[in-house]
């Protein structure tokens, strides 16, 4: 058992490490990629029961994402990066919702082959002793995704909340559903404000700054380079961003993509912080994509690239004027 960044929240990797004080709780169950507004409604439903009945509140999720495992089991190539909140990013977001514990179970081929009844008995009843389970409308579980809210309710050992689809108010977004798939679509199209409305916060990428070719320094715009890893690739291009580093907030401009002007191949997030002087190598940054400024493009040499970067900086400063 370890502690997450949210004070007082336990991170559990298996059922055997569950403290007795956390048994018999209200548990929100799901993959929770993105921890978006719809996911938070599931947590809130479990929380309402927990508070009414004096139960501990837990979030149960799975790693790696089942989509990755099933691609491997079916002999398919690994899916293109699609995660909104990889690994610890998701766990941290869940912990910040005030749960007593986040239980992140390893999703293995053996785990995936459990029948729905086996999952209910082994995980929910024997493992957690749950009193209440909250799920989203589309959550399925067990071999062949055969289990659903009806299966859970039929167990008879705990109560169940199955939330209907959660949607934005029509005047705000034409009734869009809070769904990870739709958020991914918005990000791939560069619609970061629309994605943020469904996430309930800006889309962020967290990573450690790594050494690059240091070309940005020679152009007068030094950058912090972050490997995108498992993160979904939003539209390649230039973004106005805000950045958190060691508790400090900054504004900046970022290029997300392959840097075609210098024949780049690796997919990186390159961030230039405004009015910053210092060494960022090895430090962890959380970069929030606030506005999409323009698509990535190839320029006719470094002089033209430098000129465009200067324009991008001015555009990003204008967009971020409200972020002091």
C-alpha positions in Angstrom: 0.0 0.0 0.0 1.3 3.4 -0.9 0.1 7.0 -0.7 -1.0 9.0 -3.7 -0.3 12.7 -4.1 -3.7 13.4 -2.6 -3.2 13.5 1.1 -4.9 10.7 3.0 -5.7 8.6 -0.1 -4.3 5.0 -0.3 -3.1 3.5 -3.6 -3.7 -0.2 -3.6 -2.4 -2.6 -6.3 -4.1 -5.8 -5.2 -6.9 -7.0 -3.0 -4.7 -8.6 -0.4 -3.4 -5.2 0.7 -6.8 -3.7 1.4 -7.0 -2.5 5.0 -9.9 -3.8 7.1 -11.1 -0.3 7.6 -11.8 0.0 3.9 -13.8 -3.1 3.5 -17.6 -2.8 3.1 -17.4 0.4 1.2 -19.2 2.2 -1.6 -17.1 1.6 -4.7 -17.1 3.5 -8.0 -15.9 1.1 -10.8 -14.6 1.9 -14.2 -11.7 2.4 -16.6 -12.0 6.2 -15.9 -9.6 7.3 -18.7 -9.7 11.0 -18.6 -11.6 11.2 -15.2 -14.0 13.5 -17.1 -17.2 15.0 -15.9 -19.2 11.8 -16.5 -16.7 9.8 -14.5 -16.9 12.3 -11.6 -20.7 11.8 -11.6 -20.1 8.1 -11.0 -17.7 8.9 -8.1 -20.3 11.4 -6.7 -23.0 8.7 -6.8 -20.9 6.4 -4.8 -19.9 9.3 -2.4 -23.6 10.1 -1.8 -24.2 6.6 -0.6 -21.0 6.5 1.4 -21.9 9.7 3.3 -25.5 8.6 3.9 -24.5 5.2 5.3 -21.1 6.1 6.9 -19.1 3.9 4.5 -15.6 4.3 3.1 -15.4 5.6 -0.5 -13.2 3.7 -3.0 -12.5 3.9 -6.7 -11.7 0.7 -8.5 -10.0 0.8 -11.9 -7.7 -1.3 -14.1 -4.2 -1.0 -15.7 -3.2 -1.4 -18.4 -6.3 -0.2 -20.2 -8.3 -3.2 -21.4 -8.2 -1.9 -25.0 -4.4 -2.4 -25.0 -4.6 -5.9 -23.7 -7.4 -7.1 -26.0 -5.4 -5.8 -29.0 -2.5 -8.0 -27.9 -4.7 -11.1 -27.2 -6.3 -10.7 -30.6 -3.0 -10.7 -32.4 -3.4 -7.0 -33.5 -0.7 -4.4 -33.5 -0.5 -2.2 -30.5 -3.1 0.6 -30.8 -2.0 4.1 -31.5 -1.5 6.1 -28.3 -5.0 6.9 -27.0 -4.8 7.6 -23.3 -6.1 10.8 -21.8 -4.8 10.0 -18.4 -2.1 7.3 -18.4 -1.3 5.3 -15.2 -0.4 7.6 -12.3 -2.0 10.6 -13.9 -5.4 8.9 -13.7 -4.8 7.7 -10.2 -3.8 11.2 -9.1 -7.0 12.6 -10.7 -9.1 10.0 -8.9 -7.4 10.6 -5.6 -8.1 14.3 -5.9 -11.9 13.6 -5.8 -11.7 12.7 -2.2 -11.8 8.9 -2.3 -10.3 7.0 0.7 -8.5 4.6 -1.7 -7.8 4.0 -5.3 -7.6 0.3 -6.1 -5.8 -0.1 -9.5 -5.9 -3.8 -10.4 -3.6 -5.4 -12.9 -5.7 -6.2 -16.0 -4.1 -9.5 -17.2 -5.3 -12.2 -19.7 -6.3 -14.3 -16.7 -8.2 -11.4 -15.2 -10.0 -10.8 -18.5 -11.1 -14.4 -18.7 -13.2 -14.2 -15.5 -16.9 -14.6 -16.0 -19.0 -11.8 -14.7 -20.1 -13.9 -11.7 -16.5 -14.7 -10.9 -15.6 -11.0 -11.0 -18.4 -10.2 -8.7 -17.6 -12.9 -6.2 -13.8 -12.7 -6.2 -13.3 -8.9 -6.5 -16.4 -7.2 -5.2 -17.7 -9.6 -2.5 -14.7 -11.6 -1.3 -12.1 -9.0 -2.1 -13.8 -5.8 -1.1 -16.9 -6.8 0.8 -18.7 -4.0 -1.1 -22.0 -2.5 0.2 -22.6 -0.4 -2.9 -21.3 -0.2 -6.4 -21.6 2.8 -8.8 -21.0 2.5 -12.5 -21.5 4.4 -15.7 -24.2 3.5 -18.1 -21.8 1.8 -20.5 -19.6 -0.1 -18.1 -19.3 -3.8 -18.9 -17.2 -6.4 -17.3 -16.2 -10.1 -17.4 -15.4 -12.4 -20.2 -16.8 -11.1 -23.5 -18.0 -8.0 -21.7 -21.1 -10.0 -20.7 -21.6 -8.3 -17.3 -23.5 -5.1 -16.8 -25.7 -3.2 -14.3 -28.4 -6.0 -14.5 -25.7 -8.6 -13.7 -24.5 -6.6 -10.7 -28.0 -6.0 -9.4 -28.8 -9.7 -9.6 -26.0 -10.6 -7.3 -28.2 -9.4 -4.4 -25.2 -8.8 -2.0 -25.0 -5.0 -2.5 -26.9 -2.1 -4.0 -26.1 -0.6 -7.4 -26.2 2.8 -8.9 -26.0 2.7 -12.8 -25.9 6.3 -14.0 -27.6 7.2 -17.3 -25.5 9.1 -19.9 -24.3 12.4 -18.6 -24.7 15.3 -21.1 -23.7 18.9 -21.3 -26.6 21.4 -21.2 -27.8 22.0 -24.7 -27.1 25.7 -24.6 -23.5 24.9 -23.8 -22.8 22.0 -26.2 -25.8 20.7 -28.0 -26.3 18.0 -25.5 -22.9 16.4 -26.0 -22.2 13.3 -23.8 -19.4 13.3 -21.4 -17.4 10.5 -23.1 -13.7 9.7 -23.5 -14.3 8.8 -27.2 -15.7 12.3 -27.9 -13.0 14.0 -26.0 -10.4 12.1 -28.1 -12.2 13.3 -31.2 -12.1 16.9 -30.1 -8.4 16.7 -29.3 -7.4 15.1 -32.5 -9.2 17.9 -34.3 -7.5 20.6 -32.2 -10.7 21.5 -30.4 -9.1 21.8 -27.0 -11.7 24.1 -25.6 -14.4 21.6 -26.4 -12.4 18.8 -24.9 -11.9 20.9 -21.8 -15.6 21.4 -21.4 -16.1 17.6 -21.3 -13.1 16.9 -19.1 -14.1 19.7 -16.7 -10.5 21.0 -17.0 -7.9 21.6 -19.7 -6.3 18.5 -21.3 -2.8 18.1 -19.8 0.3 16.2 -20.6 2.7 15.4 -17.7 6.3 14.3 -18.2 9.9 14.9 -17.4 12.0 17.3 -19.4 14.6 15.4 -21.5 17.6 16.6 -23.5 16.9 17.4 -27.2 19.1 19.0 -29.9 19.0 22.4 -28.1 18.2 24.0 -31.4 15.6 26.2 -29.7 18.3 28.0 -27.8 20.2 28.9 -31.0 16.9 30.4 -32.4 16.4 32.5 -29.2 13.4 30.3 -28.0 14.7 27.6 -25.6 12.3 24.7 -25.2 11.6 22.0 -22.6 11.1 18.7 -24.5 8.7 16.1 -23.2 8.1 12.6 -24.5 4.4 12.0 -25.2 4.5 8.3 -24.2 1.1 6.8 -23.9 -0.7 10.1 -24.3 -3.2 10.5 -27.1 -1.7 12.7 -29.9 -3.8 15.8 -30.2 -3.7 17.6 -33.5 -0.1 18.3 -34.4 0.6 22.0 -34.2 1.3 25.0 -32.0 -0.6 25.7 -28.8 -0.9 28.4 -26.2 -0.2 26.6 -22.9 0.0 27.0 -19.2 2.6 25.0 -17.3 3.0 23.8 -13.7 6.4 22.9 -12.4 7.2 22.3 -8.8 4.1 24.2 -7.7 4.9 27.2 -9.8 2.7 28.3 -12.7 4.0 29.7 -16.1 2.6 30.7 -19.5 4.1 29.6 -22.7 3.8 28.3 -26.3 4.3 24.7 -27.3 4.8 22.7 -30.5 3.3 19.3 -30.5 4.5 17.0 -33.3 7.6 16.0 -35.3 9.3 19.3 -36.2 9.3 18.9 -40.0 11.4 21.9 -40.7 14.4 20.2 -39.1 13.4 16.7 -40.4 12.3 15.5 -37.0 10.8 12.1 -36.6 10.1 11.6 -32.9 6.8 12.9 -31.6 7.5 15.5 -28.8 5.9 18.3 -26.9 8.3 21.2 -27.0 7.4 24.0 -24.6 8.8 27.5 -24.5 8.1 29.3 -21.2 7.6 33.0 -21.2 9.9 35.1 -19.1 11.7 32.1 -17.6 15.4 31.6 -17.1 16.7 28.4 -15.6 17.4 24.7 -16.0 14.4 22.5 -16.5 16.2 19.2 -17.3 14.8 16.3 -15.3 12.0 18.3 -13.8 8.4 17.2 -14.2 6.1 19.5 -16.0 2.3 19.5 -16.4 1.4 21.2 -19.6 -2.2 22.3 -20.2 -3.2 22.9 -23.8 -5.3 26.1 -23.7 -5.7 27.2 -27.3 -4.8 25.7 -30.7 -3.0 28.4 -32.6 -2.1 26.7 -36.0 -1.2 23.3 -37.5 2.4 22.1 -37.6 4.0 23.0 -40.9 7.4 22.9 -42.7 9.2 26.2 -43.2 11.7 27.1 -45.8 14.7 27.3 -43.4 15.4 28.3 -39.9 15.0 32.0 -40.6 11.4 31.6 -41.6 10.8 29.2 -38.7 12.2 31.8 -36.2 10.0 34.5 -37.6 6.9 32.3 -37.2 7.9 31.3 -33.7 8.0 35.0 -32.8 4.5 35.4 -34.2 3.4 32.3 -32.3 4.7 33.7 -29.0 2.8 37.0 -29.5 -0.4 35.1 -30.4 0.0 32.8 -27.3 0.6 35.8 -25.0 -2.6 37.4 -26.3 -4.6 34.2 -25.8 -3.2 33.7 -22.3 -3.6 37.3 -21.1 -6.2 36.2 -18.5 -3.7 33.7 -17.0 -1.5 35.8 -14.8 
